[in-house]
Each structure stands twice: as structure tokens, then as C-alpha cells.
Amino acid sequence: MATSIASYIDHAVLHPTQTDEDLTAAAALCAKYEVASICVKPYMVGRAAGLLAESPVKVSTVISFPHGGCATLVKAAEAAEACRNGAVELDMVVNIGKVLEGDWEYVATDIGAVVEAAEANEAIVKVIFETGLLNSEQQKIELCHISEQVGAAFVKTSTGFGFVKQADGGLKATGATCEDIALMRKHCSIGVKASGGIRTLSDARALIDLGATRLGTSSTEALALEEQGEGGRQDQPGDY
């Protein structure tokens, strides 16, 4: 791999329990490894921008996270506010219910409104599908087409905070799969972000080989150390 694994990473600071102290530590880590961006909770954007003002690391945040159910007007307002505070990349969650019922006009308008708000502030949008909650490949394909048509910069697999019920009644977190990355790469020419459950270098490289151009994870240091040959998993809150 010609470039470092860290250069692909949007480092997540999204877990509900993470504090400003956690953000300060994460910003230092992101600057150290020169990740693509730090992805923070919306209220953290201004502080993150200040902490990384002298760094090439971009500040990203989430919109209507993690369920995507906010009204379109609210999503657009949240996007504009995030940009005013210093975010240059916005990871928005689609309206999952509207996707499941096939209301593609609504979905396109919803994504388009956030893209418009972002573009007005020279920011980009990544569209989170929450692939593990969708019913078919066709829904993912349609989302790829719509996202590209309305001007999004990336399509993205998951929030890392979605869960599906298993046959035994337990819950399993949704996340990036090789199958979804290959499908998304096949059906759009914009960026593809794999997110959710990326904790080993082999998993990360497999996703990149299939077409992922960004990785969402909070396991940044573990991946970077593994790449350097130092090894050692370091579990982090909020892997997404």
C-alpha cells in the first residue's frame, strides 16, 4: 500500500460517553498519525477545529445521527450550523424508513438539501446508508445512484450504532462488509466509505482493495501500530 492506513481514516469520537477530555486526546492522536479527518459529535465541532487548526487533519461531523429520522429542514439546518462551527465534511444518515418504503423522491430531496447546505459552505457530504438495516441490494444500488446524482462526495455503509436482531434473540451491530463495499464501488464513481467494525489491518486493507477510499473507525492507533509492526489491539469506545 503506497500510503499509510491512517491517511484513509476518519477517526470517530462519536460514542455517547465520550467527553471533551476524550476529544482532546483524540485530536492529539489524529494529528500524530495525520488521519484524513476526525469525526466528532456536532457539539464538539468548534473545539475540534481549534485543536486541529495547525494540522492537516480535517474536521467532520454527523448529521441526523444515528437514525436519520430528522425532518429535511432540520438536517439542512444542522449541516449549516456544523459548517459555521468549522466542519468541512458531513456524514449524514438517510431517512431509513423512506428508503425501506421506496420513496425515492423524498430520499433524493432529503440528501440534496444537506448537499446544498454543505456546498454553500464549501463542505462535502458522505451519505450513510446503514446497509445492515436495508432489505435488498437494489435499495443500496438506488441510494448509490441518488447520492451521486444530487452531488454527494461519498457513499458510506454504516453508523456503527445500528443493530439487527438475531435468530437467538440477541442483537448484532451492523457494519461494513466486503460485499457491500464491492457493490457500492460498482454502482457509483464517487468516494466509498467503509464504516463499522474495522479493527484489524487485514480487514482495513481488504476493504480498500475492494474500493473503499475512506475508513470510519476509532481503532486508529491499533491499525497504525499494526502497520508499523508493533501490533497490539487497543479497544476504543465507539468503533463505528
Residue frames relative to the residue before (quaternion, step in Angstrom):
aa qw qx qy qz dx dy dz
M 1.0000 0.0000 0.0000 0.0000 0.00 0.00 0.00
A 0.4190 -0.7543 0.4480 0.2340 3.57 -0.55 1.15
T 0.7746 0.2683 -0.1505 0.5526 3.60 1.00 -0.74
S 0.6143 -0.5744 0.3914 0.3735 3.57 -1.18 0.50
I 0.5980 -0.5659 0.4228 0.3786 3.54 -1.19 0.53
A 0.6061 0.5835 -0.3597 0.4035 3.59 1.04 -0.71
S 0.6295 0.5666 -0.3410 0.4080 3.60 1.04 -0.70
Y 0.6418 0.5064 -0.3179 0.4802 3.60 1.27 -0.26
I 0.6618 0.6088 -0.2738 0.3412 3.56 1.18 -0.62
D 0.1785 -0.6683 0.7098 0.1329 3.48 -1.28 0.78
H 0.2359 -0.8124 0.5196 0.1198 3.58 -0.23 1.27
A 0.3238 -0.8041 0.4790 0.1381 3.56 -0.63 1.19
V 0.0231 0.7293 -0.6837 0.0150 3.52 -1.08 0.92
L 0.3138 0.8047 -0.4209 0.2772 3.53 0.72 1.20
H 0.4839 0.6740 -0.4485 0.3324 3.58 1.20 -0.21
P 0.5852 -0.6230 0.3829 0.3504 3.62 -0.92 0.83
T 0.7081 0.4755 -0.2725 0.4453 3.60 1.05 -0.66
Q 0.5370 0.6448 -0.4150 0.3516 3.62 1.17 -0.24
T 0.2687 -0.7963 0.5374 0.0706 3.53 -0.93 1.07
D 0.7072 -0.4132 0.3440 0.4591 3.55 -1.34 -0.08
E 0.6021 0.5468 -0.3537 0.4620 3.57 1.11 -0.63
D 0.6367 0.5097 -0.3173 0.4838 3.57 1.04 -0.79
L 0.6307 0.5389 -0.3314 0.4494 3.57 1.01 -0.80
T 0.6428 0.5274 -0.3274 0.4488 3.59 0.93 -0.86
A 0.6643 0.4878 -0.2988 0.4811 3.58 0.95 -0.86
A 0.6582 0.5133 -0.3101 0.4551 3.58 0.97 -0.86
A 0.6352 0.5305 -0.3345 0.4508 3.59 0.98 -0.79
A 0.6403 0.5139 -0.3224 0.4711 3.59 1.00 -0.79
L 0.6445 0.5161 -0.3133 0.4692 3.56 1.00 -0.83
C 0.6629 0.5140 -0.3025 0.4526 3.57 0.94 -0.90
A 0.6493 0.5018 -0.3128 0.4782 3.57 1.02 -0.79
K 0.6254 0.5575 -0.3295 0.4353 3.57 1.01 -0.83
Y 0.7885 0.3226 -0.1567 0.4996 3.57 0.82 -1.00
E 0.3181 -0.7809 0.4784 0.2450 3.59 1.30 -0.14
V 0.0553 0.8117 -0.5700 0.1151 3.51 0.65 1.21
A 0.6551 -0.4983 0.3765 0.4253 3.59 -1.27 0.20
S 0.7875 -0.1685 0.1260 0.5794 3.57 0.87 -0.93
I 0.3324 -0.6518 0.6247 0.2728 3.50 -1.39 0.17
C 0.1682 -0.8002 0.5719 0.0663 3.59 -0.71 1.09
V 0.0247 -0.8524 0.5164 -0.0781 3.53 -0.28 1.34
K 0.6263 -0.4951 0.4346 0.4168 3.51 -1.35 0.22
P 0.6540 -0.5799 0.3030 0.3797 3.60 -0.96 0.80
Y 0.6745 0.4982 -0.3268 0.4360 3.62 0.88 -0.77
M 0.6468 0.5470 -0.3049 0.4353 3.60 1.25 -0.42
V 0.4445 0.7508 -0.4330 0.2264 3.59 1.22 -0.38
G 0.6879 0.4943 -0.2985 0.4398 3.58 0.76 -1.00
R 0.6605 0.4964 -0.3025 0.4752 3.57 0.95 -0.87
A 0.6428 0.5205 -0.3252 0.4584 3.59 0.95 -0.83
A 0.6440 0.5269 -0.3199 0.4531 3.57 0.96 -0.87
G 0.6580 0.5027 -0.3069 0.4692 3.58 1.01 -0.76
L 0.6695 0.5157 -0.2961 0.4453 3.56 0.93 -0.91
L 0.7819 0.3252 -0.1539 0.5091 3.58 1.06 -0.75
A 0.2759 0.8100 -0.4816 0.1891 3.56 1.26 0.35
E 0.7384 0.3811 -0.2154 0.5129 3.61 1.07 -0.69
S 0.6185 0.5442 -0.3235 0.4655 3.58 1.29 0.18
P 0.5104 -0.6352 0.4730 0.3352 3.62 -1.17 0.45
V 0.4824 0.6809 -0.4286 0.3464 3.58 1.28 -0.17
K 0.3391 -0.7470 0.5394 0.1900 3.57 -0.85 1.01
V 0.3626 -0.7006 0.5651 0.2415 3.55 -1.26 0.41
S 0.0021 -0.7843 0.6200 -0.0215 3.55 -0.83 1.04
T 0.0905 -0.7832 0.6121 0.0606 3.54 -1.27 0.39
V 0.4935 -0.6636 0.4906 0.2746 3.54 -1.34 0.10
I 0.2261 -0.7656 0.5948 0.0942 3.52 -1.20 0.73
S 0.8337 -0.0155 -0.0529 0.5495 3.57 -0.82 1.08
F 0.3066 0.7816 -0.4644 0.2817 3.53 1.02 0.96
P 0.6528 -0.2267 -0.7179 -0.0844 1.57 -1.91 1.64
H 0.6361 0.6139 -0.3113 0.3487 3.62 1.19 -0.15
G 0.4078 -0.7650 0.4330 0.2470 3.61 1.22 -0.23
G 0.5335 0.7013 -0.3622 0.3039 3.57 1.26 0.04
C 0.4300 0.6970 -0.4787 0.3165 3.62 1.19 0.07
A 0.5770 -0.5556 0.4634 0.3790 3.55 -1.22 0.51
T 0.6436 -0.5536 0.3706 0.3766 3.55 -1.15 0.68
L 0.6345 0.5388 -0.3272 0.4473 3.59 0.94 -0.86
V 0.6586 0.5042 -0.2991 0.4717 3.57 1.01 -0.82
K 0.6287 0.5296 -0.3336 0.4615 3.58 0.99 -0.81
A 0.6716 0.4943 -0.2989 0.4640 3.56 0.89 -0.91
A 0.6515 0.5036 -0.3144 0.4723 3.60 0.98 -0.81
E 0.6394 0.5168 -0.3233 0.4685 3.57 0.99 -0.80
A 0.6319 0.5340 -0.3205 0.4614 3.57 1.04 -0.80
A 0.6718 0.4969 -0.2979 0.4616 3.58 0.88 -0.94
E 0.6540 0.5088 -0.3127 0.4643 3.59 0.96 -0.84
A 0.6350 0.5297 -0.3285 0.4564 3.59 0.98 -0.81
C 0.6545 0.5056 -0.3055 0.4719 3.57 0.98 -0.82
R 0.6354 0.5299 -0.3305 0.4542 3.59 0.97 -0.81
N 0.7022 0.4650 -0.2580 0.4735 3.56 1.11 -0.70
G 0.7078 -0.4920 0.2580 0.4363 3.60 1.24 -0.05
A 0.4934 0.6439 -0.4511 0.3719 3.62 1.20 0.07
V 0.1493 -0.7918 0.5870 0.0791 3.56 -1.04 0.80
E 0.7355 0.2404 -0.1934 0.6031 3.56 1.33 -0.01
L 0.1193 -0.8083 0.5765 0.0097 3.56 -0.88 1.04
D 0.1656 -0.7770 0.6030 0.0727 3.57 -0.77 1.09
M 0.0441 -0.8372 0.5448 -0.0194 3.58 -0.19 1.28
V 0.3554 -0.7148 0.5625 0.2154 3.54 -1.13 0.73
V 0.4544 -0.6749 0.5081 0.2826 3.57 -0.90 0.92
N 0.5203 -0.5615 0.5118 0.3899 3.56 -1.29 0.20
I 0.3021 -0.8151 0.4664 0.1638 3.55 -0.01 1.35
G 0.6294 0.5417 -0.3404 0.4412 3.60 0.98 -0.77
K 0.6632 0.4990 -0.2987 0.4712 3.57 0.98 -0.85
V 0.6097 0.5272 -0.3499 0.4774 3.59 1.08 -0.64
L 0.6809 0.5076 -0.2940 0.4385 3.58 0.85 -0.96
E 0.7269 0.3930 -0.2574 0.5008 3.60 1.06 -0.62
G 0.5071 -0.7039 0.3888 0.3104 3.58 1.29 0.12
D 0.3906 0.7001 -0.5021 0.3243 3.59 1.10 0.62
W 0.0852 -0.8700 0.4849 0.0256 3.53 0.50 1.25
E 0.5770 0.5701 -0.3857 0.4397 3.59 1.12 -0.53
Y 0.6494 0.5031 -0.3105 0.4783 3.58 0.96 -0.89
V 0.6610 0.5264 -0.3083 0.4370 3.56 0.87 -0.98
A 0.6643 0.5030 -0.3009 0.4639 3.58 0.94 -0.90
T 0.6526 0.5052 -0.3114 0.4711 3.59 0.97 -0.83
D 0.6377 0.5499 -0.3066 0.4437 3.55 1.00 -0.90
I 0.6920 0.4472 -0.2697 0.4984 3.59 0.83 -1.00
G 0.6573 0.5461 -0.3084 0.4178 3.56 0.92 -0.93
A 0.6341 0.5388 -0.3339 0.4429 3.58 1.03 -0.73
V 0.6597 0.4834 -0.3049 0.4879 3.58 1.03 -0.76
V 0.6209 0.5306 -0.3382 0.4675 3.58 1.01 -0.78
E 0.6499 0.5205 -0.3184 0.4531 3.59 0.93 -0.88
A 0.6612 0.4979 -0.3059 0.4705 3.59 0.94 -0.88
A 0.6496 0.5146 -0.3107 0.4654 3.57 1.01 -0.80
E 0.6800 0.5042 -0.2964 0.4422 3.57 0.82 -0.99
A 0.6114 0.5553 -0.3439 0.4468 3.58 1.10 -0.65
N 0.7510 0.3270 -0.1752 0.5463 3.55 1.28 -0.45
E 0.5060 -0.6895 0.3900 0.3414 3.57 1.27 0.50
A 0.4769 0.6263 -0.4577 0.4133 3.55 1.03 0.90
I 0.3457 -0.7239 0.5557 0.2182 3.57 -1.29 0.25
V 0.3260 -0.7462 0.5566 0.1648 3.54 -1.31 0.46
K 0.1393 -0.7264 0.6668 0.0910 3.50 -1.18 0.79
V 0.2604 -0.7961 0.5343 0.1143 3.59 -0.75 1.07
I 0.2259 -0.7910 0.5599 0.0989 3.57 -0.55 1.21
F 0.2954 -0.7867 0.5236 0.1398 3.58 -0.65 1.17
E 0.1583 -0.7536 0.5834 0.2584 3.58 1.01 -0.94
T 0.0935 -0.8780 0.4686 0.0267 3.52 0.79 1.18
G 0.6447 0.5582 -0.3304 0.4044 3.59 1.02 -0.72
L 0.6922 0.4524 -0.2762 0.4898 3.58 1.23 -0.33
L 0.5750 0.5918 -0.3851 0.4133 3.60 1.25 -0.09
N 0.5125 -0.7080 0.4277 0.2305 3.53 -1.22 0.61
S 0.8311 0.1037 -0.0008 0.5463 3.57 1.10 -0.53
E 0.6122 -0.5286 0.4390 0.3911 3.53 -1.30 0.34
Q 0.6154 0.5757 -0.3530 0.4065 3.57 1.02 -0.76
Q 0.6181 0.5318 -0.3501 0.4611 3.60 1.03 -0.68
K 0.6610 0.4972 -0.3037 0.4730 3.59 0.98 -0.82
I 0.6353 0.5263 -0.3213 0.4649 3.57 1.02 -0.80
E 0.6585 0.5034 -0.3105 0.4653 3.58 0.91 -0.90
L 0.6431 0.5163 -0.3194 0.4667 3.58 1.00 -0.76
C 0.6040 0.5417 -0.3500 0.4682 3.59 1.07 -0.69
H 0.6835 0.4930 -0.2890 0.4542 3.56 0.84 -0.99
I 0.6732 0.4959 -0.2987 0.4600 3.58 0.86 -0.94
S 0.6504 0.5315 -0.3219 0.4369 3.58 0.87 -0.95
E 0.6765 0.4776 -0.2934 0.4777 3.56 0.92 -0.87
Q 0.6636 0.5348 -0.3099 0.4214 3.59 0.91 -0.91
V 0.7455 0.4006 -0.2354 0.4779 3.60 0.96 -0.79
G 0.6525 -0.5974 0.2886 0.3663 3.59 1.25 0.19
A 0.3511 0.7210 -0.5210 0.2922 3.59 1.16 0.40
A 0.4466 -0.7036 0.4923 0.2512 3.57 -1.17 0.61
F 0.7957 0.1113 -0.0334 0.5945 3.58 1.18 -0.60
V 0.2010 -0.6659 0.6846 0.2177 3.48 -1.43 0.27
K 0.1452 -0.8117 0.5656 0.0089 3.56 -1.03 0.81
T 0.5381 -0.6801 0.4005 0.2958 3.58 -0.93 0.88
S 0.8661 -0.0446 0.1698 0.4681 3.53 0.40 -1.27
T 0.4951 -0.6153 0.5186 0.3277 3.52 -1.35 0.23
G 0.3961 -0.6848 0.5031 0.3480 3.56 1.06 -0.78
F 0.7093 0.4059 -0.2421 0.5231 3.56 1.33 -0.09
G 0.5064 0.6097 -0.4403 0.4219 3.58 1.23 0.49
F 0.1137 -0.8015 0.5856 0.0429 3.58 -1.08 0.70
V 0.1620 -0.7625 0.6182 0.1013 3.55 -1.15 0.70
K 0.4742 -0.6809 0.4869 0.2729 3.55 -1.09 0.77
Q 0.3096 -0.7586 0.5514 0.1569 3.55 -0.92 0.96
A 0.7003 -0.4753 0.3311 0.4171 3.58 -1.29 0.30
D 0.6997 0.4601 -0.2713 0.4745 3.59 1.08 -0.66
G 0.6081 -0.5834 0.3365 0.4202 3.55 1.33 0.11
G 0.5632 0.6033 -0.3854 0.4126 3.57 1.26 -0.18
L 0.4283 -0.6847 0.5289 0.2606 3.55 -1.32 0.20
K 0.1301 -0.7740 0.6167 0.0604 3.54 -1.09 0.81
A 0.4445 -0.6945 0.4982 0.2681 3.57 -0.87 0.97
T 0.3869 -0.6968 0.5502 0.2489 3.56 -1.04 0.76
G 0.0877 0.8059 -0.5808 0.0739 3.57 -1.14 0.53
A 0.7263 -0.4196 0.3152 0.4440 3.54 -1.33 -0.15
T 0.0672 -0.7644 0.6393 0.0501 3.54 -1.13 0.76
C 0.6115 -0.5525 0.4170 0.3834 3.54 -1.21 0.51
E 0.6336 0.5472 -0.3333 0.4336 3.57 1.01 -0.80
D 0.6805 0.4848 -0.2987 0.4611 3.59 0.90 -0.86
I 0.6419 0.5158 -0.3348 0.4581 3.60 0.97 -0.78
A 0.6477 0.5109 -0.3216 0.4649 3.59 0.93 -0.84
L 0.6551 0.5141 -0.3075 0.4604 3.58 0.97 -0.87
M 0.6863 0.4876 -0.2854 0.4580 3.57 0.84 -0.96
R 0.6416 0.5204 -0.3212 0.4630 3.56 1.01 -0.79
K 0.6459 0.5383 -0.3086 0.4448 3.57 1.04 -0.78
H 0.8017 0.3592 -0.1446 0.4553 3.58 0.95 -0.88
C 0.7683 0.1898 -0.2158 0.5720 3.60 1.15 0.44
S 0.3720 -0.7343 0.5275 0.2102 3.54 -1.25 0.45
I 0.5257 0.6043 -0.4220 0.4247 3.60 1.27 0.20
G 0.7248 -0.4221 0.3004 0.4541 3.58 -1.27 -0.04
V 0.1943 -0.7549 0.6160 0.1135 3.54 -1.24 0.57
K 0.1114 -0.8058 0.5808 0.0305 3.56 -0.72 1.10
A 0.2224 -0.7521 0.6117 0.1037 3.53 -0.85 1.09
S 0.0776 0.8139 -0.5651 0.1107 3.56 -0.74 1.02
G 0.7188 0.4224 -0.3308 0.4422 3.53 -1.03 0.84
G 0.8766 0.0200 -0.0439 0.4788 3.56 -0.59 1.19
I 0.4610 0.6655 -0.4665 0.3564 3.62 1.16 0.41
R 0.1206 0.8476 -0.4953 0.1474 3.55 -0.10 1.30
T 0.7430 0.3070 -0.2191 0.5529 3.61 1.23 -0.10
L 0.6092 -0.5743 0.4064 0.3659 3.54 -1.19 0.59
S 0.6342 0.5308 -0.3444 0.4443 3.59 0.99 -0.72
D 0.6335 0.5131 -0.3305 0.4756 3.60 1.02 -0.75
A 0.6595 0.5187 -0.3074 0.4489 3.57 0.91 -0.92
R 0.6890 0.4820 -0.2858 0.4598 3.58 0.86 -0.93
A 0.6153 0.5448 -0.3493 0.4501 3.58 1.06 -0.72
L 0.6663 0.4998 -0.2975 0.4666 3.58 0.97 -0.84
I 0.6371 0.5113 -0.3218 0.4787 3.58 1.04 -0.77
D 0.6441 0.5312 -0.3204 0.4476 3.57 0.95 -0.84
L 0.6910 0.4648 -0.2663 0.4852 3.58 1.15 -0.61
G 0.7226 -0.4688 0.2414 0.4470 3.58 1.25 0.00
A 0.4535 0.6671 -0.4779 0.3479 3.61 1.19 0.05
T 0.1815 -0.7939 0.5740 0.0854 3.56 -0.95 0.92
R 0.7411 0.1578 -0.1624 0.6321 3.57 1.34 0.00
L 0.1792 -0.7537 0.6232 0.1070 3.52 -1.29 0.53
G 0.1993 -0.7667 0.5984 0.1194 3.57 -0.92 0.92
T 0.2675 0.7591 -0.5488 0.2259 3.59 -0.60 1.12
S 0.2933 -0.7066 0.5947 0.2471 3.54 -1.29 0.21
S 0.5430 0.6184 -0.3886 0.4144 3.58 1.31 0.18
T 0.1575 0.8532 -0.4860 0.1046 3.56 1.20 0.57
E 0.7100 0.4612 -0.2880 0.4476 3.57 0.71 -1.01
A 0.6335 0.5307 -0.3361 0.4517 3.58 0.98 -0.77
L 0.6637 0.4958 -0.3020 0.4717 3.59 0.97 -0.85
A 0.6634 0.5056 -0.3064 0.4587 3.57 0.95 -0.87
L 0.6674 0.4906 -0.3032 0.4711 3.58 0.95 -0.84
E 0.6232 0.5264 -0.3406 0.4675 3.58 1.04 -0.74
E 0.6417 0.5214 -0.3208 0.4619 3.58 0.99 -0.82
Q 0.6905 0.4639 -0.2643 0.4880 3.58 1.08 -0.73
G 0.5483 -0.6491 0.3731 0.3724 3.56 1.32 -0.04
E 0.5223 0.6559 -0.4023 0.3675 3.55 1.27 0.20
G 0.2759 -0.8162 0.4737 0.1828 3.57 1.26 -0.43
G 0.5748 0.6291 -0.4227 0.3085 3.52 -1.34 -0.26
R 0.2501 -0.7738 0.5670 0.1314 3.58 -0.32 1.25
Q 0.0741 -0.7667 0.6361 0.0456 3.54 -1.07 0.76
D 0.2724 -0.7897 0.5296 0.1470 3.55 -0.15 1.29
Q 0.0987 -0.7926 0.6015 0.0140 3.53 -0.98 0.96
P 0.5169 -0.6167 0.4736 0.3579 3.59 -1.10 0.53
G 0.8358 0.2839 -0.1635 0.4405 3.54 -1.15 0.56
D 0.1765 0.7582 -0.6011 0.1807 3.61 0.93 0.70
Y 0.0689 0.8180 -0.5642 0.0886 3.58 -0.70 1.03
